[in-house]
Amino acid sequence: MLETLYNYFGFTGSLFAAFFMFMFFVFWMAGVAGICLRDRPPGRQLIFFSLAVFIPVYPVIWLIADMLKQRKQLKRL
């Protein structure tokens, strides 16, 4: 896979693409962990957990939105 990436993007492009995929995976795992920590009724928790697992963009967007919300709360203090 990395050889194909290297042949397609070159050295710097493949390095950037691999780093981007790694960071997306880290943010995805952090978002799934954050979504699972919230207290919700059991039926709704299953829906949010399913969204987090099957739509990888959802936890990343949720994580960024949560970070922005916390930033606003910290600015108020």
N, C-alpha and C positions, 0 to 999 in steps of 0.2 A: 504494500500500500504506500509506504513512504517513497519507494522508487518511482511509482507512478506519479505521486505528488511532485517529486523532484523533476521528473521529465516534463511535467506539465507547467510548473511554476518556476523552476530554477531553484537555486539554493536559498535565497532570501525569501522568496515567495512560499516555498515549502516550509521553511522555518516559521514564518508568520502564520501560515495555515495550521500547522501542528500546534503552535502555541495557542491560537484562537480556539481550536477544538478542545484542547486540554482545559482552558479557562471556562469554556462553555460547560464542559462536564462538571467542573468544580462548582460553578454557579448552579447547575441543575441539581446536584446532590444537596447543596445548601438550601435551595428552595424547597425541595421535597422534604427535608428535615424540618424546615420552618413551618411548612403547611401541616405536617403531621403533628406538630407540637400544640397547635391551637385546639382549644376545647370547643367541640361542636357536638350536636346530637349524632348518634351512631350512623344514621342513614346519610346525613349530609357529609360526615367525615369520609365515608366511602366514596362519595361522588368527587370530593376534592382530591382525595388520594388517587383515584383513577385518572382524573384530569392531569395530575402532576406526573404520573408515570407514562401515560399514553400520549400526551402532548408535551414534549420536552421544552417547548418555548414558554409554556404557562408558568412553571416555577421560576424561570429566570426573570420574566416580567414581574411576577409577584414579588420576588426578592428585591428587585430594583425599586419597585413602588414602595415596599416596606422600608427600605433604607431611606428613601426620600421623605416618607412620613415621619420617621424617627428623627431625621435631620431637622425638619420643621419643628418638632416638639422640643428638641434640644435648643434651638434658637430662641424659643419662647422663654426659656429659663434664664 
